[in-house]
């Protein structure tokens, strides 16, 4: 089915990314991506609470 990524496709993409960036750079990119998602979720959570407190 077009548009769906299976396990083989994901493994190929990860292998290519590993060849391009190297293991240390790839780990740094993953760490940065995880921190970005965490910050985004906390900002959305804080924004949602702030809008409920307004009269």
N, C-alpha and C positions, 0 to 999 in steps of 0.2 A: 504494500500500500504506500503510495507516495505521501510524504510529509511526516512519516513516523520514523523515529530513530530506534533501532533495536540495539541489542548488546554488541553485535559485531561492528556496527557503524560507530558507536560511542568509543569502542576500543581503538578503532582506526584513527579517530579524531584525537584521542588522548596520546596515541603513539606519535602522530605527526607533531602535536604540540610539544611533546617531550623532546623530539629531535630538534625542533626550532629553538625552543627556549632553554633547554637543559633542565636538569632536576632541581637545582637550587632556585633558579628564576621561576620555575613553575610552582614551587612551594610558596615563594613570596607572593606570586599572583593569586594563588588560592587563599592565602592568609588575608590579603588585602580585600579580596572579594567577600570573604566571610565577615570581615569587620564592617564592610560597607553595607551588607545585608542586615547585620545586627544593628547598626546605627539607623538605617532606614526604618526598621521595624520599631525601634524605640521612639523615633521621631513621629511615626504614625500613631503610636500608642499615646504619646504625650499630646499630640494635636487633637486626638479624639476626646481625651479627658478635658482638655481646655475648652472645647466647644460646648461640652455639656454643662459646664459651670456658668456660662453666660446666661443672664435672665432672658 
